[in-house]
């Protein structure tokens, strides 16, 4: 008589646990990257009243099955369902969602244990640390692969990501000035221009000419046309200097054409303007050869009051042609820039963090790492959308670059939403309530039967 009552009690307890899980799932329907849970039941120990017997061919008696009475149910498991939730677009550069497997790595201090999360609602604190809402720092790499400006060494130990400063790169809030080291010219020089040699004023390509000689040759050639190309370069302090490169047709014959170029506003150590010669073949293509250097190395001497010394610049003329038509030569690729301050940042699908500065330059300042577990369902929830490893989840060995070694890529400007399915949870809630109700009726009915048994004495 009492077994049914205790079975009903076990049913009430099990269904109460199930309702607790359903309630928690529904409560977290809008929690970032929340993973819902489910409850499964199992029967508990069964009391055997009579064991099974085998058939007896001698007596003709058949076999019998065991007679058992169950003693209720218990919770078999509470499983975390790691299906991916939908993505919500936020356009916040520090919001990240993982497309595929993997977890972000976070830790409070070097003395704490690593914790893991799918929730990428990160921010930047006043010191430049990339942190989650609870202040845990997100981990990745700052150490670059030797010789690379954009690739980080994933074999190094992971470190907390800091956008403003790290031991490897120093201050990243300000990007220092970089002097111009290369200017690439591209376009066409008009082959119909009058040459200096038409009036016997052509310049000797084996000599260096001062500004007076150049100007005299220009002034003495009737109908002469020149083509000027202004552009800006930067010295070591980021000071800008405007240079105007002037092209003059020097000489021409049936097989080749020679052009002279000079920069009157930039003088060398002998107070002569920067200058050189270019040779074009009969097909209008520039030809390399001494003294017709298509990539000459030029030394720029800034003014004395600029606060910095000279620097070398390569003038690349390899993309210039000479055909009949308008002149179109431009300085298409001029490197170097002035110093700039941090403005904003963006994160690539590979976790690469790129800082954008006020001078328009961009610089890779770190890379976010992801963790991979063989059995994510074995992780233990610790609150705050965080997990820690257990003996059944697999160990955390090292950080992995997004998009490699089984982990997914990042989707910046989005957040992973909860994977709770409300229709499923409401259905679970109805069946759980009915199961609880039915088990309560078992207890009520058992009590009535006990009451009848007591009343037999009357």
C-alpha positions in Angstrom: 0.0 0.0 0.0 2.8 2.4 0.9 4.8 1.8 -2.3 2.4 3.6 -4.5 2.5 6.6 -2.2 6.3 6.8 -2.3 6.2 6.3 -6.0 4.0 9.3 -6.3 6.3 11.3 -4.1 9.3 10.4 -6.3 7.2 11.5 -9.3 6.4 14.8 -7.7 10.1 15.5 -7.0 11.2 14.5 -10.5 8.5 16.7 -12.2 9.3 19.6 -9.9 12.9 19.4 -11.1 11.7 19.3 -14.6 9.5 22.3 -14.1 12.5 24.1 -12.5 14.5 23.5 -15.7 11.7 24.6 -17.9 11.2 27.7 -15.9 14.9 28.6 -16.1 14.8 28.0 -19.9 11.9 30.4 -20.4 13.4 33.0 -18.1 16.6 33.0 -20.3 14.7 33.2 -23.6 16.5 36.5 -24.3 19.8 35.8 -22.6 22.8 36.2 -24.9 24.1 32.8 -26.2 22.1 30.9 -23.5 22.0 27.2 -24.0 18.8 25.5 -22.9 18.6 22.3 -20.8 16.4 19.3 -20.9 15.4 16.8 -18.2 15.1 13.0 -18.8 13.6 10.5 -16.4 14.5 7.0 -15.5 12.8 4.4 -13.3 14.4 3.6 -10.0 15.0 0.3 -8.3 12.3 -2.4 -9.0 11.3 -4.8 -6.3 11.1 -8.4 -7.6 8.2 -10.4 -6.2 8.9 -13.5 -8.2 11.7 -14.4 -10.5 11.5 -15.9 -13.9 11.3 -19.6 -14.6 12.3 -21.6 -17.7 10.0 -24.0 -19.5 10.1 -27.7 -18.4 9.7 -30.1 -21.3 9.4 -33.1 -18.9 6.3 -31.9 -17.2 5.0 -29.8 -20.1 5.0 -26.7 -17.9 5.7 -23.4 -19.6 8.1 -20.7 -18.5 7.1 -17.7 -16.4 8.2 -14.1 -16.5 9.5 -12.2 -13.5 7.0 -10.3 -11.4 8.3 -6.9 -10.3 6.9 -3.7 -8.8 8.6 -0.4 -9.6 9.4 2.0 -6.9 9.0 5.3 -8.8 11.2 7.5 -11.0 14.2 9.7 -10.6 16.0 12.3 -12.8 18.3 10.5 -15.3 20.0 13.6 -16.6 19.8 17.3 -17.0 21.5 17.9 -20.4 22.7 21.2 -21.9 21.7 21.5 -25.5 24.5 23.2 -27.5 22.6 23.9 -30.7 23.5 27.3 -32.0 21.1 30.2 -31.5 20.1 32.7 -34.2 22.2 35.8 -34.8 21.1 39.3 -33.8 22.7 42.2 -35.6 23.9 45.0 -33.3 26.6 46.7 -35.4 28.6 47.2 -32.2 32.3 46.5 -33.2 33.0 44.7 -29.9 30.0 42.3 -30.2 31.0 38.9 -31.6 29.3 35.7 -32.4 30.9 32.4 -33.2 29.8 30.7 -36.4 30.5 27.1 -35.6 32.2 25.3 -32.7 34.3 27.0 -30.0 34.2 29.2 -27.0 35.7 32.6 -26.1 38.4 32.4 -23.3 38.1 34.7 -20.3 39.7 35.1 -16.9 39.7 37.6 -14.1 43.4 37.6 -13.2 46.4 35.4 -13.7 45.5 33.6 -10.5 42.0 32.6 -11.6 41.1 29.6 -13.7 40.1 30.0 -17.3 36.4 30.3 -18.0 34.7 29.9 -21.3 31.6 31.5 -23.0 29.7 31.7 -26.2 28.4 35.1 -25.3 30.4 37.7 -27.2 28.8 40.9 -25.8 32.2 42.5 -25.0 33.3 46.0 -24.3 36.5 48.0 -23.7 37.3 49.4 -20.2 39.2 52.6 -19.6 42.6 50.9 -19.7 41.8 49.3 -23.1 41.1 45.7 -21.9 38.6 43.7 -23.9 36.2 42.5 -21.2 32.9 40.7 -20.8 30.0 42.3 -18.8 31.4 40.9 -15.6 34.8 42.4 -16.1 36.6 39.2 -17.1 39.3 39.9 -19.7 39.1 38.2 -23.0 42.2 36.3 -24.1 44.2 36.1 -27.4 47.6 37.0 -28.8 49.7 40.1 -29.1 53.0 38.5 -30.3 53.4 38.8 -34.0 55.0 36.2 -36.3 58.5 37.5 -37.0 58.5 39.7 -40.0 54.7 40.1 -40.2 52.6 43.0 -39.4 49.2 41.2 -39.5 49.8 37.6 -38.4 50.0 36.7 -34.8 51.9 33.7 -33.4 49.2 31.2 -32.1 52.0 29.0 -30.6 52.6 31.6 -28.0 50.8 31.6 -24.6 47.5 33.4 -24.8 47.3 36.8 -23.0 44.5 39.2 -22.1 43.6 41.4 -25.1 44.4 45.1 -24.6 43.6 47.5 -27.4 45.6 50.4 -26.1 48.9 48.9 -24.9 50.8 45.6 -24.5 54.3 44.5 -23.7 55.0 43.4 -27.3 53.9 46.5 -29.1 53.9 49.3 -26.5 51.5 52.2 -26.8 48.8 51.4 -29.5 46.6 54.4 -28.8 48.9 56.5 -31.0 50.4 55.2 -34.2 53.8 56.9 -34.8 54.6 58.7 -38.0 56.3 56.8 -40.8 58.4 58.4 -43.4 57.8 57.9 -47.1 60.1 55.3 -48.5 58.4 54.7 -51.9 56.5 56.7 -54.5 55.1 54.8 -57.5 54.1 56.8 -60.6 51.7 55.6 -63.2 50.3 57.2 -66.4 51.3 58.4 -69.8 53.8 61.0 -71.1 52.7 62.7 -74.4 55.1 61.6 -77.1 54.2 64.6 -79.3 55.9 67.0 -76.9 58.7 69.1 -78.4 62.2 67.9 -77.3 65.0 70.1 -75.9 67.2 68.6 -78.7 65.0 70.3 -81.3 66.9 73.5 -80.5 70.2 71.9 -79.4 69.5 72.4 -75.7 69.3 68.8 -74.7 70.8 67.9 -71.3 73.6 65.4 -71.0 72.3 62.2 -69.1 75.9 61.6 -67.8 76.0 64.8 -65.9 74.2 66.5 -62.9 72.6 69.8 -63.8 71.9 72.7 -61.5 68.7 74.7 -61.6 70.2 77.5 -63.7 71.3 75.1 -66.5 67.8 73.4 -66.5 66.0 76.7 -66.6 68.2 78.0 -69.4 67.5 74.9 -71.5 63.8 75.3 -70.9 63.7 79.0 -71.8 65.8 78.5 -74.9 63.5 75.9 -76.5 60.6 77.5 -78.4 57.2 75.7 -78.1 58.5 73.5 -75.2 55.9 71.7 -73.1 56.5 70.3 -69.6 54.3 68.0 -67.5 54.2 68.6 -63.7 53.2 66.0 -61.1 52.6 67.4 -57.5 52.4 65.0 -54.6 53.1 64.9 -50.8 55.6 62.9 -48.8 56.2 62.6 -45.1 59.5 62.8 -43.1 60.3 60.8 -40.0 58.3 63.1 -37.7 55.3 63.0 -40.0 55.8 66.5 -41.4 54.4 66.7 -44.9 56.4 68.1 -47.8 54.9 68.9 -51.2 57.1 67.9 -54.1 56.5 68.8 -57.8 58.1 66.4 -60.3 58.5 68.0 -63.7 58.9 65.9 -66.9 60.6 67.3 -70.0 61.2 65.5 -73.3 65.0 65.7 -73.8 65.7 63.9 -77.0 64.1 61.4 -79.5 65.0 59.4 -82.6 63.5 56.6 -84.6 64.2 54.0 -82.0 63.9 55.7 -78.6 62.9 58.7 -76.6 64.7 60.2 -73.6 62.9 62.2 -70.9 64.4 64.3 -68.2 62.7 64.7 -64.8 63.5 67.0 -61.9 62.1 68.4 -58.6 63.1 72.1 -58.3 61.7 72.3 -54.7 64.0 69.5 -53.3 67.7 70.0 -53.3 70.5 67.5 -52.7 73.6 68.0 -50.6 75.2 69.9 -53.5 72.1 72.2 -53.8 71.2 70.6 -57.1 67.5 69.6 -57.7 66.6 65.9 -57.6 66.8 64.7 -61.2 67.1 61.8 -63.5 66.5 60.4 -67.0 64.0 57.9 -68.4 64.3 56.0 -71.7 61.4 54.7 -73.8 61.7 52.3 -76.6 59.9 52.5 -80.0 56.8 50.7 -78.4 56.4 53.5 -75.8 57.6 51.3 -72.9 60.0 52.5 -70.3 63.4 50.8 -70.5 65.8 50.1 -67.6 69.4 50.9 -68.0 72.2 53.1 -66.7 71.8 56.1 -66.4 68.1 55.6 -67.2 67.1 54.1 -63.9 63.4 53.3 -63.6 63.5 52.9 -59.8 66.1 55.4 -58.6 66.9 55.9 -54.8 66.6 59.5 -53.9 67.7 61.2 -50.7 65.2 63.8 -49.3 66.7 66.5 -47.1 64.0 68.3 -45.1 64.4 72.0 -44.2 66.8 72.7 -41.3 64.0 73.8 -39.0 61.9 70.6 -39.5 63.6 68.9 -36.6 64.6 65.7 -38.4 67.3 64.4 -40.8 67.3 63.1 -44.3 65.6 60.0 -45.5 65.7 57.9 -48.7 62.8 57.4 -51.1 62.5 55.1 -54.1 60.9 56.7 -57.2 59.2 53.9 -59.1 58.7 54.9 -62.8 58.1 51.3 -64.1 54.4 51.9 -64.9 54.9 55.0 -67.0 54.3 54.8 -70.8 54.9 57.2 -73.7 52.2 57.4 -76.3 50.5 60.2 -78.3 47.8 61.5 -76.0 47.3 63.7 -73.0 49.8 63.5 -70.1 48.3 61.5 -67.2 51.2 60.7 -64.9 50.2 60.7 -61.2 51.8 59.6 -57.9 49.5 56.6 -57.4 51.1 54.9 -54.4 52.8 57.1 -51.8 53.5 55.4 -48.5 54.3 57.1 -45.2 51.9 59.0 -42.9 51.7 61.4 -40.0 51.1 60.2 -36.5 47.4 59.4 -35.6 45.3 58.7 -32.5 43.0 55.7 -32.0 39.5 56.3 -33.2 37.8 52.9 -33.4 38.4 49.2 -34.1 37.0 46.3 -36.0 37.3 42.5 -35.7 37.7 40.2 -38.7 36.2 36.8 -39.1 39.6 35.3 -38.1 39.6 37.2 -34.8 42.1 39.8 -36.0 41.6 43.1 -34.2 42.4 46.1 -36.4 42.7 49.6 -34.9 41.7 52.6 -37.1 43.5 55.9 -36.4 42.8 59.5 -37.1 45.3 59.7 -39.9 43.4 57.0 -41.8 45.9 54.3 -41.1 45.0 50.8 -39.8 47.1 48.5 -37.6 46.6 45.0 -36.3 46.7 45.2 -32.5 45.8 41.6 -31.5 43.9 38.5 -32.3 41.2 36.7 -30.3 41.6 33.1 -29.4 39.0 30.4 -29.2 38.8 27.1 -27.2 37.6 23.8 -28.4 36.1 20.9 -26.3 35.5 17.4 -27.5 32.3 17.2 -25.4 30.8 20.7 -24.8 27.8 19.2 -23.0 30.2 18.1 -20.3 31.0 21.7 -19.4 29.8 23.0 -16.1 27.8 26.2 -15.9 29.1 28.7 -13.4 26.7 31.6 -14.0 27.2 34.8 -16.1 27.0 32.8 -19.3 30.3 31.1 -18.3 31.5 27.5 -18.3 34.4 25.6 -16.7 35.8 22.2 -17.9 35.0 19.0 -16.2 36.5 15.5 -16.4 33.9 14.6 -19.1 34.2 17.7 -21.3 37.8 17.4 -22.3 40.7 19.6 -21.2 41.6 23.1 -22.5 45.0 22.8 -24.0 45.7 26.0 -25.9 44.0 28.8 -27.8 43.1 28.3 -31.4 42.7 30.8 -34.2 39.1 31.3 -35.3 38.5 29.2 -38.5 41.2 26.6 -37.7 41.5 23.3 -36.0 37.7 22.7 -35.7 36.6 26.0 -34.3 34.3 28.3 -36.1 34.9 31.8 -37.5 33.7 35.1 -35.9 30.8 37.2 -37.0 31.5 40.8 -35.8 28.7 43.2 -35.0 26.3 40.4 -34.1 25.4 38.4 -31.0 24.3 34.8 -30.7 20.8 34.6 -29.2 19.4 32.1 -26.8 18.5 28.7 -28.4 15.4 28.4 -26.2 12.4 27.2 -28.3 9.3 28.7 -26.6 6.8 26.4 -28.3 8.8 23.4 -27.1 9.1 24.8 -23.6 5.4 25.6 -23.2 4.6 22.0 -24.4 7.1 20.7 -21.8 5.5 22.8 -19.2 2.0 21.4 -19.9 3.2 17.8 -19.9 5.2 18.5 -16.7 2.2 20.0 -15.0 0.0 17.1 -16.0 2.6 14.6 -14.8 2.9 16.4 -11.4 -0.9 16.5 -11.2 -1.2 12.8 -11.9 1.4 11.9 -9.3 -0.4 14.0 -6.7 -3.5 12.0 -7.4 -1.6 8.8 -6.7 -0.8 10.1 -3.2 -4.4 11.3 -2.6 -5.8 7.9 -3.8 -3.3 5.9 -1.7 -4.3 8.0 1.3 -7.9 7.2 0.7 -7.1 3.5 0.5 -5.2 3.7 3.8 -8.2 5.4 5.3 -10.5 2.6 4.2 -8.1 0.1 5.7 -8.2 1.9 9.0 -12.0 2.0 8.9 -12.2 -1.8 8.6 -12.0 -1.9 12.4 -15.3 0.0 12.8 
